[in-house]
Amino acid sequence: MFVDEAIIDVIAGDGGDGMSTFRREKYVTFGGPSGGDGGKGGDVVLIATNNCHTLADFRHKRILKAKVGATGGRNQMTGRNGADCEIMLPVGTLVYNTESNELLVDLVKEGQRYVVAKGGDGGFGNFRYKTSTNRAPTKTLPGWPGEEKNIKLELKLIADVALVGYPSVGKSTIISVLSNARPKIGAYPFTTLAPNLGVVPYGAYEDYVIADVPGLIEGAHEGQGLGIQFLKHIERTRVVAHVIEVTQGFPDRDPIEDYKKLLNELASFKEDLVDRPAVVVLNKSDLPQTREAEEDLRAFFKELNIPFIAVSAVTHENMKALRFFLGDAVYGRNSQESWER
């Protein structure tokens, strides 16, 4: 199950108490205080990983605790530190303090670590309080409490290319052909209920990440259809690929109007989305009605200076060209001439 938001409590470990004890060996003259300090409490550490892609683990596990530090020992021995609580989160997770709504960290790199709650320091043992005038102190200090926070986790996928378009235009089929992603594909609207990520090979040593965003419709930024729930997953993408089709199943729809409406939805959600590099992919070029409209559509988008390519995800026509078409956009190597090869 794809879950992109969660609220959890994180509790760091308390520090261990200091110990009050005295040396009693017969060969140690006058003995003296020897109580050690308590151990430090464990931290709660967030770690970004590419090995998970959802926050589903936190649907039922809402409280995460680190271990407490151990009490100090004899002979000035410091207590054992409490074990950290390490929480693995998908790359692209934003972490907010729910009380202040402050953004604490944006986990954008594999292996990135962030201490969200610090463990308490251990308390002092009575050895710390020995002075020239107080040779036998019994005073100790208890451990300091660990931090506690209520945090909100919000996942925004990190992808180089986002495929956007109306439901049933073939985005899932495209990503399944281009990459290793295997999304659910069906001949009905809203088959895709969660974003899918795939890695697309490009060049000898390069690749890029592509995301199939669930179908958008007019009014998505106001919650229509799957709405704003998945629009946020487009925010980080470097290239927006508009997938359009010429369909007889919905006679009231026009590919150019579809493009304009979705462009308006992106701008209404976040204005700078329409300023990012964009390409237009005409899918289902194997259908007669698509071939008839292709040249007019190509001319329209050429007038707007927007790169355009026609493909068929079913017959794989031009899909190899599309792989380089999108890769050129990601790596900034694009030219209209090379994309029309």
Secondary structure by P-SEA (a helix, b strand, c coil): cccccbbbbbbbbbbbbbbbbbbccccccccccbbbbbbbbbbbbbbbbcccccccccccccbbbbbbbbccccccccccccccbbbbbccbbbbbccccccccccccccccccccbbbbbbbbccccccccccccccccccbbbccccbbbbbbbbbbcbbbbbcccccaaaaaaaacccccccccccccccbbbbbbbbccccbbbbbbbccccccccccccccccccccccccccbbbbbbbbccccccccaaaaaaaaaaaaaaacccccccbbbbbbcccccaaaaaaaaaaaaaaaaacbbbbbbbcccccaaaaaaaaaaaaaacccccccccc
